[in-house]
Amino acid sequence: MSIISDSLKKIKPSPTIAVTQKARELKAAGKDIIGLGAGEPDFDTPENIKQAAIKAINDGDTKYTAVDGTQALKKAIVEKFKKENNLEYTTDQVTVGAGGKHVIYNAMMATLNEGDEVIVPAPYWVSYPDMVILAGGTPIILECNEKQGFKINPAELEKSITPKTKWIILNSPSNPTGACYTEKDIREIAEVLAKHPHVYVLSDDIYEHVTYEGFKFFTIAQIDSLKDRVLTMNGVSKAYSMTGWRIGYAAGPKDIIKAIGKIQSQSTSNPSSISQAATVEALSGTQDFIKERANSFQERRDFVVKALNEIDGIECLNPDGAFYVFPSCKGLMGKKDSNGNELKTDTDFVQSLLENSGIAVVQGSAFGLEGFFRISYATSMENLKKALDKISSYCKSLK
């Protein structure tokens, strides 16, 4: 009898974390590595937020809090939804967890029964399908190819819904593609979901504030007829450069929020009291830096997309948000690298690129769509210029 559970055998370690770890190990071994695999802003946490955390420590705000978040933070979250999204919630419709990933995991664990289906549009964030599987559900992968801008086709969504469908996961702006759903896009999806009242929506809005060229963010809970079936997840990792602080939150139906709290009460208990105090300041304090940082990301995006599209064999769409691009490497398949290794898959390409050029990216198949790779441009322009030069040289060296 194995000590490892059967359910754990059904999932794989996070590929994005694995790539980042591999890059760290190679760097530690003295190799010249540029890591473009991590979904983490390179900016520091703003000073006012850090000072709020320091004050919380000095004030002795270091004890257990309510399992699913302090009242002060829940009130700040309610105010955020009202001010930024025109959504009305009460504090008992809000839950706070140790990061957005934790909130989504809790939601799946709290709601899925064996055999329940969750529609996961691909390309997807690597953790969605595995969290569904761990909770006993069945991920139904809905492919959204580059001709669709990596976005859901409503007719295909309709075909994917069955009596067993419990959730659909929406992520806009998207990890890994940067694709953003317009209000029109979301209303077309809502028209399909209106016919299927048993289907709930988990809206992952973590990249809400990382959009470009005046893109107007719209979240599906803003459609009144669907609001009672939507769990809207967000957090402070991306917009506020607080990845290590581990705070995510969600608002939605009271019964789901209560169930999430029950799961959390028997697992992690409350998120860090210090991080919660800092998040109150993040949501309530100045937001001036957000646009400035988005402008910086846009400058990097413009550079990366242009440079990639100048490389023979690579094609890259221009995303409206997040800090990723998801270029195609299909034009390089069948070629051989300098060691004579033939590139048959995107994984072959990614591994060869790392070994031969010291550039760490993530294969598209990890996100559910073969023939692509993800670059995170959440790093300095200096690193990006050096990395793109190396990618170009590597691709030119293929025979």
C-alpha positions, 0 to 999 in steps of 0.5 A: 500500500502506497503512503501517497493518495490515489488522488494526488497521483492524478495531478502534476506539479505546477509547470510554471513553478517547476520552470522557475525553480529550474532557472534558479538552480541553473543560476545557482550553478553559475549558468547565465540564465534569464527567467521569463517563466514567473508570473510575478511583477518585478516592482516592489510593494509600494511603501505605504503598504509596507508601512501599514504592515510594520504598523500592524506589527508594532501595534501588536496586530499579530493574533488569530483573526476571523477564519475568513478575514478581518471585518476591516479587510472585508469592508475594504473589499466591499468598498473596492467592488462598489467603487471599481466594479459597481457591485454591491456586496455585504461583508458576509458575501466576502471571503479572504484566503492565502492568495487567489489560488487558495480561494479558488481551491477552497471554492472547488473543494467546497462545491464539487462532488464526484463527477461534477464537471467544470468547464476550463477554457484553454489555454488555462492557468496551469492549476485550474484543472488539477484543483478540479481533479483534487476536489473530485470533479472533472475538468472539461477542456474547451479549446480556444485557439489563436484564430479566436484570440484565445477567447471562448466561442459562445457556440462551442461553450453551449456544446460543452455544457451538460447536466453535470456542469457545475462551474465555468472558469473565466479568466480575463485578462488571461494567464497565459495569453493576456487575452481580455474579454470585452463587455460584448464578449462577456454578454455573449457568454452570459446569453448562453449561461442564461439558458443553463441556470445550474451553471455557476461562474468563477471569475478570476479577475486577478489581472484586472488592473493590468490592461492597455490602451484604454481597455475597459475592464468588465466582469461578469457579475456586473450582469444583474441576472447572473450575479447570484451565480458568480464567485468573483475572485481577485487579490493583491498579488499582481496589481500591488506587487504583493505575491509573497504576502499571500492575500486573495479574496472573493465575493459571491453567494452567501452559501458558497462563501460560508462553505469556503469558510468551513473548508478554511476553518479545517485547513489553514485558518486565517491568512496572515494578520499582518498581510491582511492589515497591509491589504486594507491599505493597498485597497484603500490607499493611493492607487496612483502607481497602478496606471504608471506600472501598467504603462511600463508593462505596455512598453515591454509588451510592445517591444516583446511582441515586435521582436518575436514577430521579427523571428522566422517561425514564431508568430505572436498576437498582441494581448490587451492585458496581463504581463504575458505573451503566448507566441506560436512556435509551430513554425519551428517544429521539425527543425534541429538544434545545434546538438542535433535534437529535433524539435517535435513538440513545444516542450522540446523547444522550451527545453532546447532553448533553456539548455542552449541559450539560457532562456527559461520560458514555459511550454504551451502544452502546460496551459492546455494548448500545444505549439505555443510558449509563454513569456512573462515580460514582468522583468526589466527591459534590459533583461528582455532585450538580452533575452529576445536577442538570444531567442532570435539567435537560437531560432536562426541556429536551427536547421 
